[in-house]
Amino acid sequence: MMLSIGKIFWLVIILLCVWYVFKIIEKRKINSRNNQPNNDNKNKKGIDAYKCEKCGLWSTGDKCNNKECI
């Protein structure tokens, strides 16, 4: 079985078509991931905290909870 110019040409055309189909599918996957709302931030709740100037401990509330700072 000999490979002729015509067979090589059609093989290249078929390979290019398959490659472009996969590129289109990949772009659709990426676009669908970007369009979905991010639910990670909705479930997180922030807390109010501050850093103590004396000891550097992060605490909730209005004053430091460290026994050495009180």
C-alpha positions in Angstrom: 0.0 0.0 0.0 1.6 3.2 -1.2 1.0 6.6 0.4 0.2 9.0 -2.3 0.0 12.8 -2.1 -3.8 12.6 -2.1 -3.9 10.3 0.9 -1.4 12.4 2.9 -3.4 15.5 2.0 -6.7 14.0 3.3 -5.0 12.6 6.4 -3.7 16.1 7.3 -7.1 17.6 6.7 -8.8 15.1 8.9 -6.2 15.6 11.7 -6.6 19.4 11.5 -10.4 19.0 11.8 -10.1 16.8 14.8 -7.7 19.2 16.4 -9.9 22.2 15.8 -12.9 20.3 17.3 -11.0 19.6 20.5 -9.9 23.3 20.7 -13.6 24.4 20.4 -14.6 21.9 23.1 -11.8 23.1 25.4 -12.9 26.8 24.9 -16.5 25.9 25.7 -15.4 24.2 28.9 -13.3 27.2 30.0 -16.1 29.6 29.2 -18.6 27.5 31.1 -16.3 27.4 34.2 -15.8 31.2 34.1 -19.6 31.9 33.7 -20.6 29.8 36.8 -21.0 31.8 40.0 -18.4 31.2 42.6 -20.1 29.7 45.6 -16.9 29.6 47.7 -17.2 33.2 48.8 -20.9 32.9 49.7 -20.3 30.3 52.3 -17.4 32.1 54.0 -18.2 34.5 56.9 -15.8 37.2 57.9 -14.9 37.9 61.5 -13.9 41.2 63.0 -10.4 41.0 64.4 -7.6 43.3 65.2 -3.9 42.9 65.9 -2.7 43.9 69.3 0.0 46.6 69.2 1.8 45.2 72.3 2.0 41.5 71.6 1.0 41.1 67.9 -1.8 38.6 68.8 -4.9 38.7 66.6 -8.0 38.9 68.7 -11.7 39.3 68.3 -13.6 41.9 70.2 -12.3 45.3 71.4 -9.3 44.3 73.5 -6.5 41.8 73.4 -7.3 38.3 74.9 -3.6 37.6 75.7 -3.1 37.2 79.5 0.3 39.1 79.3 -1.3 42.2 77.8 -4.2 42.6 80.3 
